[in-house]
């Protein structure tokens, strides 16, 4: 059996056929990014759809997006946080592949075909990396670089992966994998105390990485060069969001263990893999993931 088949485990027998020329859905979460979108959206390659998820911007983000890219789909996120914005966008995609794309200008639109090529070549999840061969960053600070390296080590140890860049939001995956992520339902109202639901914040990239790793899907790292933000300041807070990511790594490891322990107690017809993917014969996907550059 090939490495790819092993990494996909039991799902490989039941996974639907995937097209060689997939329809691409680009999901763009945005909060007060009008000036950046005016520059970035016209640079996007021709795709099936672009979905902007606005977080309640006050700077004309929606109008700027529509002017820059007529035909763009515009949604309003239901709670707050980048994770909720992505969940809202994911729920609306109609393509075969979803690309997570930041609105601040840091993601290079010309790299989208590279992610899609990795998926068509056999990957389930194309994970952008600034730190594998061919990647780079014009924006990361020494503090964020050190924090990312530490968090990489935590997740790689806990999930048996070899991620080189955990906290990077430029990723793509097949939309048939969306149920595996089990993200908070966008229709659920926000908490009365103002706290974000689990998965609604900047921990979303780590959560996605961990759940795909726990599911045993084929993950391929794709080299990506992070550009400088064009205008404005980042909504990321290195210390507080870094701690949230650390808590996410621990919580997702406990979640994966709990689901692994529950599986043998379930009837064969209802067993699921570690992130929600069903297995008709009761076998489970392997926990270790091969990450290839």
N, C-alpha and C positions, 0 to 999 in steps of 0.2 A: 504493500500500500504506500502511496506517495506521502510526503510530508504534508501536502495540502489536504489530502483526504484525512489524514490522522488529525490535523488541527481542527477540521470541521466536525469530526466525530460522527455521531449518529445523525446529525442534521443533514449530512451530505446525501442521504438516501431519500429524504423527503423534501429537500429544498426545490422550489420551482425553477424551471429553466429561466435563465437570464439572458437578455438580448446582448448582442455584440455591439450594437449601436444604441445605447440606452438614452432615454429621455432624462435630461438633467434638470433638477429643481434646486435652485440656489436660495437658501434661507438667510436673510440678513437682519439680525436684531439691531435696533438702533435707538439711541436716546440722545437727542440734540446733536445730530450729526449732519445737518443740512449742507454745510459747506463741503464736507468730505464726500457726501453722496453725489454732489454735483460733479465731482471729479472722477470718482470711482465707478459709478454705475455705467457711464458710457464706455468704459474700458472692458466691461464684461463680454466674453465671447457669446455667440448666439446659443441660447439654451432653450429648453422647453418652457421654463417659467422662472421668474425671480419673485420671491415673496419677501416683502419688507414687513417686519413686525415692529411697530412703534411702541415705545414705552411711555408715551405721554409727553412727547417732546414739545417744547415751547418756542423753538427757533424756526419753525417752518419746515421741519424735516420731511413731512409727508408731501408737501407741495414741491419741495426741491426734488424729491425722488421721482414724482410723477412728471416733472418737467424734464429731468435728465433721462428718464427711461419710460416713455409712454407705454402703457400696457402692463406696467408692474402691478402686481397684486399687493394691496396694502391691508394689513390686519393690525388690530390693537391688542397688545397683550392684556391678559386678564388679571394678572397680579403684578408683582414687581420682581426684578431680577433677570439676568441674562438667561438663566435656565428656563424660566417661565416663557420668555420670549421665544426661545428655540422650540419648546414644547408646542406652543401655539402654531408656529410655522410648520413643524413636523406634521401636525395633525391635518394640515391643509395641502400637503404636497400631493401631486398627481403623477409625478415622474417615476422613473425606475431607480434613480440615484439622487441622493440628497447631499448637497455640499453646504457645509457650515462656513459662512463668510462674514468676517467682521466689517463694519461700516466705516471704520476710521482711516482707511487707506493703508493699513499695515499689511493686508493680504494682497498679493499680486494676482490679479485676475488671469494673467497669462499662464498661471500654474494649474488652473482648473483641468485642462486636458491631461496633465500628468497624473492627477488623482484618479480621473476616470480610466485612464489606461491601466493603472494598477488594479482597479476593480475588474475590468474586463479580462485582465490577465489571470484572474483567479482569487484575488483578495475579497474578503467580505467587508473589511473596514480598512480604508486608506488613511493612515494616521500621519498628519503633517509633522515634520521634525526640523527644527532649526539646527540641531546638533549632530545629525548624521552626515555622512559624506555628501557634499553638494548643498547643504543647508547653511543658514547664517541668519544674523539679525543685526539690523542697524538701530534697534530700539531698546533691547534688553539692558537693564542696569546690572551692576555687579551683585547687588542684594538679591534681585529677582533671579539671577543666574544661579547663585548659591542655593537659594530656596528651592528652585526647580530641581537642582541636582539632588538635594536631600530628599525631596518628595518622590523623585524618581526611584531612589534607593528603597524607600519604604514600600512603594507599590510593587516594584520588581521582586522584592523579597516576599511580600505577602501573596502575590499571584503567580509567581514563577515566570514573569515576563522579562523582556529585555528592552523596555521603552528607553529611548534616549531623550525624549522631550515630553514629559507628562502634561505640563500646563500650557498647551498651545491649542488654539481654537480653530485652526484651519484643518478640517477633516472632511472625509466623504465616506458614505456607506450606501449599500443597497437598501432601498426603502422596505423591502420585505423583512428586514431585521428590526424594524421599529418596535414591534410588540415586545422584543427582548429587553428593551430599555426600561419599560414599565415606569415611565416618567409620571410625575404628578399630573392628574387630569386637569387640563386648562380650565374646565368648567367649575372646579372647586373654588369657592371664594377664599380670599386671603384671610389670614388670622386676624382676630380682633385686636391683638396686642401689637400688630405690625410686623411681627417676625416672619421671615420667609419660610415657606414649606421646604422640606428636604428636596434638594435638586433644583430649586428655583434660583440659586445664586451663581457666583462665579465658580463654584465647585462642579458645575455641570460637565466640563470637559473631563475631569477626573472620574466622575460618576459614569460617564459613557465609556471611558477606557476600562474601568474596573468591571462593568457589567458585560462588556464584550469579551474581556479576558476570561471572566468566570464562565461564560458560555462556551468557550473553546472555539471561537470563530477564527478564521484566518485573518491575521492582522499584518499589513505591510506598511512599513514606514516609508513615507515619501519626502524626499528633501525639499525644504521650502525656505525661502529667504524672506524674513520679516522686514518690511519696510518701515520707515518712520511714520508715525501718525502725522497726517497732513496739517490739520487744524485742531485746536482745542486740547483739553487735558483728558487723560484716561479716567474712566470710572472705576478702575481697579485700585484697591488699597492693598499694598503688598503684604503688610503684616496681618491685618484682620482677615483678608481673603485667603492668605497662605495658611493661617490656622484653621480656617473652615475647610480647606482642601485636605489638610492633615486629618481632621476629624472624619472627613469623607472616606479617606483611605481605610481608616480603622473600621468605620461603620460598614463599608461595603465588603470588607473581608469577613466581618461577623455575619453579614447577610448571606454571603456565599456559603459559609460553613453551615449556617442554619438550613438553607435550602438543600445543601448536599446531604445533611442528616435526615431531612424529611423525605427525600426521594425514595429510599427503600421501603417506606411505610405506605406509599401510595400504590393503588392498583396500576398495573402496567399501562393500561389505556389512558391514564391521566397523568403519568409522570411528565415532568418538564425538566429542561436543563436549568443551569444555575441562574439564568436571567429570563426564563419564561418561554424558551423555544421548546415545542413539543417533540417527543420521541415516540413513535408508534410502537417500537418493540421493547421499550423499557430501558434501553441502554442510555448512558449519559455521555455528554461531551467531555473530553479530557480537560483538566483544569489548567495544564500548562499550555502556553501559547508561543508559537514560534513567530518572532518578529523579524522580518527580513527587510533589508535596506535595498 
